[in-house]
């Protein structure tokens, strides 16, 4: 039996990230609490770690990288980091992730499954929406099933295809039946897109959630203002009275706003700007090592780049140490052309590291059939580091006879106009909490975001098998084979995993890294306090 229960998560002795399988018809108390000691370091009160106790009151102003007239209050449609932050301020999910990305109960008091296919959920009592309505199973059923409705436009529609049935079994109880076993469902439900809205809600010009803050003002592309929810279901939280969230796309302007005191927290600090922040006695930097990457996309279904020799040549032209050192000032980790970072429990350590090798690149390029054809490669500030990566690749390519033309596209409109639209271009992927999610979204044959058009039936089969495999070692073996396949033959080239860098006013307390994203995995609002 696999179970999450309020107050903690039971773990297998083999690894702290695996929820315990309990034999017998009932959940024993020992099984439900046995794994907490290993994770208790994540739950220590602030004063136990030598820092001040949280204080209530005050307000802050936060600047994110992205702002758009398409900014939304609908969690299902969230597309940018500003959306994710906004949604976590206003809504709550069935589960949430701790700083090690292990799922913990949130609105769900207990989630249990014997077969990883049929999941039984019991909700917390006494949770209310901002308008005073009590949370019920009907709200959760509606929130999850709307992802399957094409009219919703959910960014998680591909993931929600796994929901074969979602139905209430009581006022505070429901069943999620999946199309196949998926041991990662508790982690999936912690994503911002699956935050819970009220039953029947269709008007998202305002927000009615169960989150730590209530909406005061929302102007797409300009600002979001929120005020503390005094009836939040977590006693004592949040600590801040107010937060204003704005977007400042230009990084230099964002850093200037922090240093001048106009804002108190920013994300996506360029490594080149870290010295400016670190030399200020009033400001600090939070580095989060993560699975964030910018990748070169080589379309496997477009001529003239679809020859496997051409992809192999490009992989041998990537100077990864140079990219890490020169572009990211060592605020990155060398990657190996697959999306699983070294910190992940399923990372395969024994795969040979792809390295810069001009002779091997030349050998593959001569067999690719591309010849002297001038190939445009599309890059943009929207895909962090891509313009510099393209320029480095252009230089190395010239040494083997590859003729690349770097097309610099503006950030505005890049994802809708250019991403996945050209034979050669760049993508960028936020960290995901599970291997299944990253592989399902970007590498499965029929995935909407299958960036390189890669088709590998064996990979798809392994993905389905791993999704429902309860044994950790077997799962690790399956994901290891998938990493090898992606590294060897997929048209996604990943040079490095980038650290996430947030700059902050030192009076803002409670910040810590969460590998899911900047801003503490976009959930900072609930956890930080002000000592001004």
C-alpha positions in Angstrom: 0.0 0.0 0.0 1.2 3.5 -0.8 0.1 6.2 1.5 0.5 9.9 2.3 -1.1 11.1 5.5 -1.4 14.4 7.3 1.6 15.0 9.6 4.1 13.2 7.5 5.0 10.6 4.9 5.9 7.0 5.5 9.0 5.9 3.7 10.7 2.7 2.7 13.9 2.0 4.5 15.6 1.6 1.2 15.2 5.3 0.3 13.6 8.3 2.0 11.8 9.3 -1.2 9.7 6.1 -1.5 6.4 5.9 0.3 6.0 2.8 2.4 4.1 -0.2 1.1 2.2 -1.6 4.1 0.9 -5.1 4.1 -2.5 -6.0 5.5 -5.9 -4.3 5.2 -5.2 -1.4 7.7 -2.5 1.3 8.0 -0.5 0.8 11.1 0.5 3.8 13.2 4.1 2.7 13.0 4.0 2.6 9.2 2.5 6.0 9.0 5.0 7.8 11.2 8.1 5.6 10.9 9.8 7.6 8.2 9.5 11.0 9.8 12.8 11.0 11.6 14.8 10.8 8.4 13.1 13.9 7.1 12.9 15.9 10.4 15.7 18.1 9.5 13.5 19.7 6.9 10.9 20.5 9.5 12.9 22.1 12.3 11.6 25.4 13.5 13.6 28.4 12.4 15.1 29.1 15.8 16.5 25.5 16.0 18.7 26.4 13.0 20.2 29.5 14.5 18.0 32.0 12.8 15.2 34.2 14.1 11.7 33.2 14.7 9.1 34.2 12.1 7.4 37.5 12.6 3.9 38.5 11.5 3.3 41.7 9.6 4.8 43.9 6.9 4.7 43.8 3.2 7.1 43.3 0.3 7.4 44.0 -3.4 8.6 41.2 -5.7 9.9 41.4 -9.3 9.8 38.4 -11.5 11.3 37.9 -15.0 8.1 37.6 -16.9 5.0 39.7 -17.4 2.4 39.4 -20.1 -1.1 40.5 -21.0 -1.7 36.7 -21.0 -1.0 36.5 -17.2 -3.7 34.4 -15.7 -5.5 33.7 -12.4 -6.4 30.2 -13.7 -3.9 27.6 -12.4 -4.6 25.3 -15.3 -3.3 27.9 -17.8 -0.1 28.9 -15.9 2.8 29.2 -18.3 5.3 31.6 -16.7 7.1 31.8 -13.4 5.0 34.8 -12.5 1.9 32.7 -13.0 3.2 30.0 -10.7 4.0 32.4 -7.9 0.6 34.1 -8.2 -1.2 30.8 -8.1 0.6 29.5 -5.1 -0.3 32.7 -3.3 -4.0 32.3 -4.0 -4.6 28.6 -4.1 -3.6 25.3 -2.3 -3.1 21.8 -3.7 -3.9 18.3 -2.5 -0.2 17.8 -1.8 2.9 20.0 -1.6 6.6 19.3 -2.1 9.2 19.7 0.6 12.7 21.1 -0.2 13.8 17.6 -1.2 10.9 17.4 -3.6 9.1 14.7 -1.6 5.3 15.0 -1.6 3.5 15.8 1.7 -0.2 16.1 2.4 -1.8 19.5 2.0 -5.5 19.8 1.4 -5.5 16.1 1.3 -5.3 14.7 4.8 -4.6 11.2 3.4 -3.8 9.7 0.0 -3.6 5.9 -0.2 -3.3 3.3 -2.9 -2.7 -0.4 -3.0 -2.0 -0.7 -6.7 -0.8 2.8 -7.7 -3.8 2.9 -10.0 -6.7 3.5 -7.7 -6.0 6.4 -5.3 -8.3 7.1 -2.3 -8.2 10.7 -0.9 -9.6 12.2 2.2 -9.7 16.0 2.5 -9.0 18.1 5.6 -12.0 19.3 7.5 -12.7 23.0 8.1 -10.9 24.4 5.0 -12.7 27.4 3.4 -12.3 29.3 0.2 -11.7 33.0 0.3 -15.5 33.6 -0.2 -16.3 31.5 2.9 -17.4 28.4 1.1 -16.2 25.1 2.6 -13.9 22.8 0.7 -15.6 19.6 -0.5 -14.8 16.6 -2.7 -16.9 18.2 -5.5 -14.3 21.1 -5.7 -11.5 18.6 -6.2 -13.3 16.5 -8.7 -14.1 19.6 -10.8 -10.6 21.0 -10.5 -9.0 17.8 -11.7 -11.4 16.9 -14.5 -11.4 20.4 -16.1 -7.8 19.6 -17.2 -9.3 17.0 -19.6 -11.7 19.5 -21.2 -10.0 21.0 -24.3 -11.9 24.2 -23.7 -9.9 24.8 -20.5 -6.6 25.0 -22.4 -4.7 23.3 -19.6 -1.0 23.2 -19.8 -1.2 19.8 -18.0 -3.7 18.2 -20.4 -1.2 15.5 -21.4 -0.6 14.5 -17.8 -4.3 14.7 -17.0 -5.0 12.1 -19.7 -4.0 9.6 -17.0 -7.2 10.4 -15.1 -9.6 7.7 -16.2 -12.1 8.6 -13.5 -12.3 11.1 -10.7 -15.4 10.9 -8.5 -16.6 11.9 -5.0 -17.1 9.0 -2.6 -18.2 11.2 0.3 -18.4 14.9 1.2 -14.7 14.9 1.9 -13.6 11.8 0.1 -12.9 10.9 -3.5 -11.3 8.3 -5.8 -8.9 9.0 -8.6 -8.6 6.0 -11.0 -5.8 6.2 -13.4 -5.5 4.6 -16.9 -2.4 2.8 -15.5 -0.4 2.6 -12.4 1.6 5.8 -11.5 3.5 5.8 -8.2 4.2 9.5 -8.7 0.7 10.8 -8.5 1.2 12.5 -5.1 4.1 14.5 -6.6 2.1 15.3 -9.8 -0.8 16.7 -7.7 1.6 19.2 -6.1 2.2 21.1 -9.3 0.7 24.6 -9.5 -1.5 23.6 -12.4 -3.4 21.1 -10.2 -4.2 23.7 -7.4 -7.8 23.4 -6.3 -10.5 25.9 -7.5 -14.1 26.0 -6.4 -16.6 23.7 -8.1 -18.0 25.3 -11.2 -15.6 28.3 -11.3 -15.2 29.6 -14.8 -14.7 33.3 -14.2 -11.0 33.8 -13.6 -11.1 37.6 -13.7 -10.8 37.1 -9.9 -9.5 34.3 -7.7 -11.3 32.3 -5.1 -8.9 29.8 -3.6 -7.9 28.3 -0.3 -4.4 29.7 -0.4 -2.5 31.9 2.1 -3.4 35.2 0.4 -6.5 36.8 -1.0 -6.6 38.8 -4.2 -6.7 42.6 -3.9 -5.7 43.6 -7.4 -4.8 41.8 -10.7 -3.8 43.7 -13.8 -2.4 41.3 -16.4 1.1 42.4 -17.6 1.4 44.9 -14.7 0.9 43.7 -11.2 -0.8 41.4 -8.7 -1.5 42.6 -5.1 -2.6 40.2 -2.4 -3.5 40.4 1.3 -3.0 37.9 4.1 -5.8 35.3 4.4 -6.6 35.3 8.1 -8.5 32.0 7.7 -5.7 30.1 6.0 -5.9 26.4 7.0 -2.2 26.4 8.2 -2.3 28.0 11.7 0.0 31.0 12.0 0.7 31.3 8.3 1.3 33.3 6.3 3.5 35.8 8.0 3.4 38.8 5.7 0.4 41.1 5.5 0.8 42.1 1.8 2.7 41.2 -1.3 2.9 43.1 -4.6 4.1 41.0 -7.5 5.4 42.8 -10.7 7.3 41.8 -13.8 10.6 43.3 -14.8 11.8 41.3 -17.9 15.1 43.1 -18.2 17.6 41.6 -15.8 19.8 44.7 -15.3 16.7 46.7 -14.5 15.5 44.0 -12.1 18.8 44.0 -10.2 18.8 47.8 -10.1 15.4 47.7 -8.6 16.6 45.4 -5.9 19.7 47.3 -5.0 17.8 50.6 -5.0 15.2 49.3 -2.6 12.3 49.5 -5.1 11.7 45.7 -4.7 12.8 43.2 -2.0 13.0 40.0 -3.9 13.9 39.1 -7.5 14.5 35.9 -9.5 16.6 34.9 -12.4 19.7 36.8 -11.5 22.3 36.6 -14.3 25.6 35.1 -13.0 27.3 38.2 -14.3 25.3 40.3 -11.8 26.1 38.2 -8.7 29.0 40.3 -7.7 26.9 43.5 -7.6 24.5 41.8 -5.2 27.1 40.1 -3.0 29.1 43.2 -2.5 26.0 45.0 -1.1 25.8 44.6 2.7 22.0 45.0 2.5 21.4 42.2 0.0 22.0 38.5 -0.4 21.8 35.7 -3.0 20.1 32.3 -2.9 21.5 29.7 -5.2 19.3 26.7 -6.0 20.9 23.8 -8.0 18.2 22.3 -10.1 17.1 20.6 -13.3 16.6 23.8 -15.2 18.1 23.7 -18.7 18.3 25.4 -22.0 18.6 22.8 -24.8 19.4 22.9 -28.5 16.6 21.3 -30.4 17.5 19.3 -33.5 14.2 18.3 -35.2 14.3 14.6 -36.1 11.5 15.1 -38.6 12.9 18.0 -40.6 15.4 18.0 -43.4 18.3 18.6 -43.7 19.1 18.1 -39.9 17.2 14.8 -39.3 20.2 12.5 -40.1 21.4 10.9 -36.9 25.0 11.7 -37.8 24.2 15.4 -37.8 22.8 15.3 -34.3 25.8 13.3 -33.1 28.1 15.9 -34.7 26.5 18.7 -32.8 26.7 16.8 -29.5 30.5 16.6 -30.0 30.7 20.3 -30.8 29.4 21.4 -27.4 32.1 22.8 -25.1 30.3 22.2 -21.8 33.0 23.4 -19.4 33.3 26.6 -21.4 29.6 27.2 -21.2 29.6 26.5 -17.5 32.6 28.8 -16.8 32.1 31.6 -19.3 28.3 31.9 -19.6 27.2 30.9 -16.1 30.3 31.7 -14.0 30.2 28.2 -12.6 26.6 28.6 -11.4 25.7 25.5 -13.4 26.3 21.7 -13.5 27.6 19.8 -16.5 24.8 17.9 -18.3 24.9 14.8 -20.5 22.2 15.4 -23.1 19.4 13.9 -21.0 17.1 15.8 -18.6 17.8 14.1 -15.3 20.2 16.2 -13.2 23.0 14.6 -11.0 21.1 15.4 -7.8 18.1 13.2 -8.9 17.7 9.8 -7.2 17.3 8.2 -10.7 20.4 9.9 -12.2 22.5 7.3 -14.0 26.1 7.9 -13.1 27.8 5.4 -15.3 26.9 6.9 -18.7 30.0 8.2 -20.5 30.1 12.0 -20.5 29.7 13.5 -23.9 32.7 15.8 -24.5 34.0 18.3 -27.1 35.7 16.2 -29.8 36.3 18.0 -33.1 37.6 14.9 -34.9 34.6 12.8 -34.0 32.3 15.8 -34.8 33.9 16.1 -38.2 33.6 12.3 -38.9 29.8 12.4 -38.1 29.3 15.7 -40.0 30.8 14.3 -43.2 28.3 11.5 -43.1 25.3 13.7 -42.4 24.7 14.9 -45.9 24.4 18.6 -44.8 27.5 19.7 -46.6 28.0 23.5 -47.1 24.3 24.3 -46.6 23.9 27.4 -44.5 21.7 26.5 -41.6 19.8 29.1 -39.5 19.8 28.4 -35.7 17.1 30.3 -33.7 18.0 31.7 -30.3 16.4 34.2 -28.0 16.8 35.8 -24.5 13.6 33.9 -23.7 15.7 30.7 -23.6 18.4 31.7 -21.1 21.9 31.5 -22.5 20.8 30.4 -25.9 22.3 33.3 -27.9 25.8 32.8 -26.4 25.5 29.0 -26.8 24.6 29.5 -30.4 27.6 31.7 -31.0 29.9 29.2 -29.3 28.5 26.4 -31.5 28.8 28.6 -34.6 32.5 29.1 -33.9 33.3 25.4 -33.2 31.1 24.4 -36.2 33.2 26.5 -38.5 36.2 24.4 -37.6 34.6 21.3 -39.2 32.9 22.9 -42.1 29.5 23.5 -40.5 28.0 26.8 -41.7 25.6 28.1 -39.0 23.7 31.4 -39.1 22.6 32.6 -35.6 19.1 34.2 -35.8 18.5 36.3 -32.7 14.8 36.5 -31.9 13.2 38.8 -29.4 11.9 37.3 -26.2 8.4 38.5 -26.8 6.5 35.9 -28.8 9.4 33.5 -29.0 7.6 30.5 -27.5 4.5 30.9 -29.7 6.3 31.8 -32.9 9.6 30.0 -33.0 9.9 27.3 -30.4 9.7 23.9 -32.1 9.0 25.6 -35.4 12.5 25.4 -37.0 14.9 22.6 -37.7 17.4 24.1 -35.3 16.4 26.2 -32.3 16.5 26.4 -28.5 14.1 25.4 -25.8 14.1 25.9 -22.0 12.6 23.7 -19.4 11.8 24.4 -15.8 12.6 21.7 -13.3 10.0 19.0 -12.7 9.6 17.0 -9.5 9.6 13.5 -11.2 11.5 11.8 -14.0 8.1 10.6 -15.3 6.8 14.1 -15.7 9.8 15.5 -17.6 10.0 12.5 -19.9 6.2 12.5 -20.4 6.1 16.2 -21.3 9.0 16.4 -23.6 10.2 13.0 -24.8 7.2 10.7 -25.2 6.3 10.2 -28.9 2.9 11.7 -28.7 3.7 14.5 -26.2 2.5 17.9 -27.3 5.9 19.3 -26.3 8.0 16.6 -28.0 10.4 19.3 -29.0 12.7 17.3 -31.4 9.9 15.1 -32.9 11.8 12.1 -31.6 10.0 8.8 -31.9 11.2 5.8 -29.9 8.6 3.0 -29.2 11.0 1.3 -26.8 11.3 4.5 -24.8 7.5 4.9 -24.6 7.2 1.3 -23.4 9.8 1.8 -20.7 8.1 5.0 -19.6 4.8 3.2 -19.0 6.5 0.4 -17.2 8.5 2.8 -14.9 5.4 4.8 -14.1 3.8 2.0 -12.3 6.8 0.2 -10.9 6.8 0.2 -7.1 10.3 -1.2 -6.7 12.9 1.5 -6.4 15.8 -0.4 -7.9 13.8 -1.7 -10.9 12.5 1.9 -11.4 16.1 3.2 -11.3 17.1 0.6 -13.9 14.3 1.6 -16.2 14.9 5.3 -16.0 18.6 4.6 -16.5 18.0 2.9 -19.8 15.7 5.8 -20.8 18.5 8.3 -20.0 20.9 6.3 -22.2 18.4 6.3 -25.1 17.8 10.0 -24.9 21.5 10.8 -24.7 22.3 8.5 -27.6 19.6 9.3 -30.2 17.3 12.1 -29.2 17.5 15.5 -30.8 17.6 17.4 -27.5 21.1 18.6 -26.6 21.5 19.7 -23.0 24.9 21.2 -22.2 24.4 22.2 -18.5 21.8 22.4 -15.7 21.6 26.0 -14.6 21.4 27.1 -11.0 18.5 29.3 -10.1 19.7 32.6 -8.5 17.4 34.8 -6.4 18.4 38.2 -5.0 16.9 39.5 -1.8 16.9 42.2 0.8 18.5 40.7 3.9 15.6 41.9 6.0 13.5 39.2 4.2 13.9 36.0 6.2 12.9 32.4 5.7 14.2 31.9 2.2 15.9 28.6 1.2 16.5 26.6 -2.0 13.8 24.3 -3.4 15.0 22.6 -6.6 11.6 22.9 -8.3 12.3 26.5 -9.2 13.3 30.0 -8.1 11.4 31.8 -5.4 11.5 28.6 -3.2 9.8 26.6 -6.0 7.5 29.5 -6.5 6.0 29.1 -3.0 8.0 31.7 -1.0 4.9 33.8 -0.1 3.6 31.3 2.5 7.0 30.9 4.2 8.9 34.2 4.4 8.7 37.1 6.9 10.0 40.6 7.2 12.4 42.0 9.8 12.3 45.6 8.9 
